[in-house]
Amino acid sequence: MSWEFDTENVDTSKMKGFVSPAAGFYHFQVTNVDEEGGNNGEMIVDAEVLAGSVPNQEGTSQREYFTKSASAEGRALQFAVAVGLTTVEEIEAAKNSRQNLSINFKLAEGRQFVGEVRDDEYNGKIKQKLDFRMYPLDSPAAARVPKCEGMLQQHADAADDPFGGPQVPDEAPGTQDATDPPADPFGGLL
């Protein structure tokens, strides 16, 4: 006897498992974003290690859960800034004009950032978690973190501009025009 499966609603990402990186600073590429994927409606972000401060972690994956609550908004917005979906200036402008900010986190797929993974203890178990230290690749705070040089050339992607502008043209590494975000989007706050 055999079983027949309706595979339309099967989430295969949960079958692959994750080998999380050791605590350290890493150059990541976002591989998947599920804005409603968690059991409690959390956003799930998967990111692959491209390079980092701990040797032999390349190819490991970090799965992060972002809770949709007022107390957790800062961490999700910090991730959005790190992957270039918004800027600190845009967040401040929305705050000052008392307007909500809408971000399509699916646009983060394929984008790169630098983040710190730390060991987090919860209910007696140790789990790796992305700390609040998440930065754009060109941030001074990310300067000392080893990067995968081959992937840096793909950093200037052709994804839709989350600010509604035209697609980002391919640029030679190291070039920057006036529309690029500032080198430290956190203005030295972190």
BALOBA-1460 file (C-alpha; in Angstrom, 3 decimals):
// residues 190
<rec num="1" residu="m" x="0.000" y="0.000" z="0.000"/>
<rec num="2" residu="s" x="1.308" y="3.504" z="-0.769"/>
<rec num="3" residu="w" x="0.448" y="6.945" z="0.486"/>
<rec num="4" residu="e" x="-0.504" y="9.766" z="-1.821"/>
<rec num="5" residu="f" x="0.467" y="13.282" z="-0.789"/>
<rec num="6" residu="d" x="-1.007" y="16.608" z="-1.788"/>
<rec num="7" residu="t" x="2.254" y="18.559" z="-2.022"/>
<rec num="8" residu="e" x="0.727" y="21.966" z="-2.756"/>
<rec num="9" residu="n" x="0.999" y="23.181" z="0.854"/>
<rec num="10" residu="v" x="4.115" y="21.265" z="1.927"/>
<rec num="11" residu="d" x="6.908" y="23.445" z="3.345"/>
<rec num="12" residu="t" x="10.068" y="21.597" z="2.294"/>
<rec num="13" residu="s" x="12.331" y="24.164" z="3.986"/>
<rec num="14" residu="k" x="11.453" y="22.571" z="7.321"/>
<rec num="15" residu="m" x="12.706" y="19.187" z="6.063"/>
<rec num="16" residu="k" x="16.224" y="20.283" z="5.210"/>
<rec num="17" residu="g" x="17.285" y="21.211" z="8.723"/>
<rec num="18" residu="f" x="19.809" y="23.837" z="9.640"/>
<rec num="19" residu="v" x="23.383" y="23.771" z="10.764"/>
<rec num="20" residu="s" x="23.658" y="27.100" z="12.552"/>
<rec num="21" residu="p" x="26.957" y="28.972" z="12.644"/>
<rec num="22" residu="a" x="28.979" y="29.291" z="15.847"/>
<rec num="23" residu="a" x="28.831" y="32.590" z="17.714"/>
<rec num="24" residu="g" x="30.658" y="35.311" z="15.757"/>
<rec num="25" residu="f" x="30.301" y="38.016" z="13.116"/>
<rec num="26" residu="y" x="29.337" y="36.957" z="9.587"/>
<rec num="27" residu="h" x="28.709" y="38.125" z="6.048"/>
<rec num="28" residu="f" x="25.256" y="36.706" z="5.198"/>
<rec num="29" residu="q" x="23.050" y="36.377" z="2.155"/>
<rec num="30" residu="v" x="19.299" y="36.128" z="2.732"/>
<rec num="31" residu="t" x="18.016" y="32.930" z="1.115"/>
<rec num="32" residu="n" x="14.357" y="32.933" z="2.181"/>
<rec num="33" residu="v" x="11.812" y="35.217" z="3.817"/>
<rec num="34" residu="d" x="8.412" y="33.980" z="4.961"/>
<rec num="35" residu="e" x="6.532" y="36.959" z="6.381"/>
<rec num="36" residu="e" x="3.844" y="34.840" z="8.061"/>
<rec num="37" residu="g" x="5.686" y="31.539" z="8.492"/>
<rec num="38" residu="g" x="6.049" y="31.089" z="12.222"/>
<rec num="39" residu="n" x="3.631" y="29.219" z="14.442"/>
<rec num="40" residu="n" x="2.673" y="32.531" z="16.047"/>
<rec num="41" residu="g" x="2.695" y="34.578" z="12.850"/>
<rec num="42" residu="e" x="6.372" y="35.534" z="13.118"/>
<rec num="43" residu="m" x="8.414" y="36.396" z="10.079"/>
<rec num="44" residu="i" x="11.036" y="33.724" z="9.351"/>
<rec num="45" residu="v" x="14.298" y="34.769" z="7.690"/>
<rec num="46" residu="d" x="16.902" y="32.256" z="6.531"/>
<rec num="47" residu="a" x="20.412" y="33.521" z="5.780"/>
<rec num="48" residu="e" x="23.489" y="31.634" z="4.599"/>
<rec num="49" residu="v" x="26.974" y="32.391" z="5.897"/>
<rec num="50" residu="l" x="29.294" y="33.527" z="3.093"/>
<rec num="51" residu="a" x="32.301" y="34.429" z="5.294"/>
<rec num="52" residu="g" x="32.974" y="35.485" z="8.848"/>
<rec num="53" residu="s" x="35.096" y="35.825" z="11.940"/>
<rec num="54" residu="v" x="34.912" y="32.101" z="12.780"/>
<rec num="55" residu="p" x="36.646" y="29.755" z="10.293"/>
<rec num="56" residu="n" x="34.850" y="26.975" z="8.421"/>
<rec num="57" residu="q" x="31.309" y="28.294" z="8.900"/>
<rec num="58" residu="e" x="30.657" y="29.025" z="5.224"/>
<rec num="59" residu="g" x="27.458" y="27.381" z="4.004"/>
<rec num="60" residu="t" x="25.869" y="27.148" z="7.455"/>
<rec num="61" residu="s" x="22.449" y="28.757" z="7.783"/>
<rec num="62" residu="q" x="20.888" y="30.985" z="10.381"/>
<rec num="63" residu="r" x="17.123" y="30.881" z="10.825"/>
<rec num="64" residu="e" x="15.762" y="33.941" z="12.558"/>
<rec num="65" residu="y" x="12.266" y="34.620" z="13.846"/>
<rec num="66" residu="f" x="11.045" y="38.218" z="13.952"/>
<rec num="67" residu="t" x="8.040" y="38.728" z="16.223"/>
<rec num="68" residu="k" x="5.404" y="41.222" z="15.168"/>
<rec num="69" residu="s" x="5.046" y="43.171" z="18.377"/>
<rec num="70" residu="a" x="5.707" y="46.763" z="19.360"/>
<rec num="71" residu="s" x="8.544" y="45.680" z="21.653"/>
<rec num="72" residu="a" x="10.292" y="43.792" z="18.816"/>
<rec num="73" residu="e" x="9.876" y="46.339" z="15.996"/>
<rec num="74" residu="g" x="13.356" y="47.780" z="16.455"/>
<rec num="75" residu="r" x="15.068" y="44.499" z="15.610"/>
<rec num="76" residu="a" x="12.987" y="43.981" z="12.448"/>
<rec num="77" residu="l" x="13.646" y="47.574" z="11.351"/>
<rec num="78" residu="q" x="17.359" y="47.125" z="12.007"/>
<rec num="79" residu="f" x="17.306" y="44.065" z="9.725"/>
<rec num="80" residu="a" x="15.434" y="46.106" z="7.078"/>
<rec num="81" residu="v" x="18.128" y="48.800" z="7.203"/>
<rec num="82" residu="a" x="20.924" y="46.194" z="7.088"/>
<rec num="83" residu="v" x="19.591" y="44.682" z="3.848"/>
<rec num="84" residu="g" x="18.750" y="48.060" z="2.290"/>
<rec num="85" residu="l" x="14.946" y="47.928" z="2.418"/>
<rec num="86" residu="t" x="14.806" y="51.260" z="4.238"/>
<rec num="87" residu="t" x="17.097" y="53.795" z="5.877"/>
<rec num="88" residu="v" x="17.292" y="55.294" z="9.338"/>
<rec num="89" residu="e" x="16.398" y="58.629" z="7.739"/>
<rec num="90" residu="e" x="13.231" y="57.182" z="6.200"/>
<rec num="91" residu="i" x="12.244" y="55.655" z="9.560"/>
<rec num="92" residu="e" x="12.837" y="58.991" z="11.307"/>
<rec num="93" residu="a" x="10.821" y="60.866" z="8.654"/>
<rec num="94" residu="a" x="7.883" y="58.462" z="9.079"/>
<rec num="95" residu="k" x="8.117" y="58.800" z="12.852"/>
<rec num="96" residu="n" x="8.250" y="62.612" z="12.709"/>
<rec num="97" residu="s" x="5.260" y="62.790" z="10.365"/>
<rec num="98" residu="r" x="3.380" y="60.209" z="12.487"/>
<rec num="99" residu="q" x="2.992" y="57.850" z="9.539"/>
<rec num="100" residu="n" x="3.317" y="54.082" z="9.487"/>
<rec num="101" residu="l" x="6.090" y="52.526" z="7.449"/>
<rec num="102" residu="s" x="5.297" y="49.577" z="5.197"/>
<rec num="103" residu="i" x="8.154" y="47.237" z="4.229"/>
<rec num="104" residu="n" x="7.975" y="44.256" z="1.879"/>
<rec num="105" residu="f" x="10.523" y="41.933" z="3.501"/>
<rec num="106" residu="k" x="10.354" y="39.459" z="0.567"/>
<rec num="107" residu="l" x="12.572" y="41.957" z="-1.256"/>
<rec num="108" residu="a" x="15.366" y="40.997" z="1.176"/>
<rec num="109" residu="e" x="15.835" y="37.637" z="-0.574"/>
<rec num="110" residu="g" x="19.228" y="37.593" z="-2.280"/>
<rec num="111" residu="r" x="20.457" y="40.648" z="-0.395"/>
<rec num="112" residu="q" x="23.543" y="40.627" z="1.824"/>
<rec num="113" residu="f" x="24.346" y="42.025" z="5.249"/>
<rec num="114" residu="v" x="26.686" y="41.592" z="8.199"/>
<rec num="115" residu="g" x="25.365" y="40.326" z="11.508"/>
<rec num="116" residu="e" x="26.463" y="38.971" z="14.850"/>
<rec num="117" residu="v" x="25.344" y="35.505" z="15.897"/>
<rec num="118" residu="r" x="25.412" y="34.925" z="19.631"/>
<rec num="119" residu="d" x="24.531" y="32.046" z="21.902"/>
<rec num="120" residu="d" x="21.152" y="32.670" z="23.503"/>
<rec num="121" residu="e" x="19.883" y="30.634" z="26.450"/>
<rec num="122" residu="y" x="16.155" y="30.068" z="26.758"/>
<rec num="123" residu="n" x="14.534" y="27.491" z="29.058"/>
<rec num="124" residu="g" x="17.903" y="25.871" z="29.692"/>
<rec num="125" residu="k" x="18.694" y="25.388" z="25.986"/>
<rec num="126" residu="i" x="21.394" y="27.213" z="24.042"/>
<rec num="127" residu="k" x="20.420" y="28.395" z="20.572"/>
<rec num="128" residu="q" x="22.211" y="30.643" z="18.074"/>
<rec num="129" residu="k" x="20.450" y="33.951" z="17.482"/>
<rec num="130" residu="l" x="21.177" y="37.021" z="15.390"/>
<rec num="131" residu="d" x="21.986" y="39.827" z="17.776"/>
<rec num="132" residu="f" x="20.797" y="43.393" z="17.256"/>
<rec num="133" residu="r" x="24.111" y="44.044" z="15.534"/>
<rec num="134" residu="m" x="23.053" y="43.837" z="11.884"/>
<rec num="135" residu="y" x="24.651" y="46.204" z="9.401"/>
<rec num="136" residu="p" x="24.814" y="46.992" z="5.676"/>
<rec num="137" residu="l" x="28.003" y="45.691" z="4.066"/>
<rec num="138" residu="d" x="29.392" y="49.197" z="3.639"/>
<rec num="139" residu="s" x="28.816" y="50.254" z="7.251"/>
<rec num="140" residu="p" x="31.947" y="51.183" z="9.235"/>
<rec num="141" residu="a" x="30.649" y="48.796" z="11.923"/>
<rec num="142" residu="a" x="30.987" y="45.948" z="9.397"/>
<rec num="143" residu="a" x="34.466" y="46.889" z="8.192"/>
<rec num="144" residu="r" x="36.382" y="44.366" z="10.323"/>
<rec num="145" residu="v" x="34.145" y="41.419" z="9.444"/>
<rec num="146" residu="p" x="35.652" y="39.152" z="6.735"/>
<rec num="147" residu="k" x="33.590" y="39.165" z="3.536"/>
<rec num="148" residu="c" x="33.260" y="36.775" z="0.610"/>
<rec num="149" residu="e" x="34.892" y="38.845" z="-2.140"/>
<rec num="150" residu="g" x="33.202" y="36.903" z="-4.935"/>
<rec num="151" residu="m" x="29.749" y="37.657" z="-3.536"/>
<rec num="152" residu="l" x="30.438" y="41.354" z="-2.962"/>
<rec num="153" residu="q" x="30.213" y="41.884" z="-6.718"/>
<rec num="154" residu="q" x="26.622" y="40.591" z="-6.596"/>
<rec num="155" residu="h" x="25.756" y="42.979" z="-3.761"/>
<rec num="156" residu="a" x="24.559" y="45.692" z="-6.171"/>
<rec num="157" residu="d" x="21.542" y="43.643" z="-7.177"/>
<rec num="158" residu="a" x="18.832" y="44.323" z="-9.724"/>
<rec num="159" residu="a" x="15.978" y="43.897" z="-7.246"/>
<rec num="160" residu="d" x="13.152" y="46.395" z="-7.250"/>
<rec num="161" residu="d" x="13.945" y="49.528" z="-5.301"/>
<rec num="162" residu="p" x="11.855" y="49.427" z="-2.097"/>
<rec num="163" residu="f" x="11.577" y="53.235" z="-2.292"/>
<rec num="164" residu="g" x="9.726" y="53.034" z="-5.620"/>
<rec num="165" residu="g" x="12.594" y="54.195" z="-7.814"/>
<rec num="166" residu="p" x="14.060" y="52.491" z="-10.883"/>
<rec num="167" residu="q" x="15.981" y="49.257" z="-10.653"/>
<rec num="168" residu="v" x="19.515" y="49.527" z="-9.313"/>
<rec num="169" residu="p" x="22.050" y="49.498" z="-12.158"/>
<rec num="170" residu="d" x="25.106" y="47.278" z="-11.898"/>
<rec num="171" residu="e" x="28.056" y="49.328" z="-10.682"/>
<rec num="172" residu="a" x="31.707" y="48.564" z="-10.419"/>
<rec num="173" residu="p" x="32.715" y="47.603" z="-6.858"/>
<rec num="174" residu="g" x="33.694" y="50.651" z="-4.822"/>
<rec num="175" residu="t" x="31.646" y="53.156" z="-6.822"/>
<rec num="176" residu="q" x="28.918" y="55.083" z="-5.097"/>
<rec num="177" residu="d" x="26.522" y="57.733" z="-6.309"/>
<rec num="178" residu="a" x="24.411" y="60.268" z="-4.453"/>
<rec num="179" residu="t" x="21.421" y="57.905" z="-4.222"/>
<rec num="180" residu="d" x="23.329" y="55.283" z="-2.218"/>
<rec num="181" residu="p" x="22.649" y="55.139" z="1.530"/>
<rec num="182" residu="p" x="25.234" y="56.749" z="3.796"/>
<rec num="183" residu="a" x="28.152" y="54.611" z="4.927"/>
<rec num="184" residu="d" x="26.767" y="54.323" z="8.481"/>
<rec num="185" residu="p" x="22.963" y="54.366" z="8.309"/>
<rec num="186" residu="f" x="22.760" y="54.251" z="12.096"/>
<rec num="187" residu="g" x="24.572" y="57.586" z="12.449"/>
<rec num="188" residu="g" x="26.915" y="56.177" z="15.081"/>
<rec num="189" residu="l" x="24.043" y="55.103" z="17.328"/>
<rec num="190" residu="l" x="25.288" y="51.509" z="17.512"/>
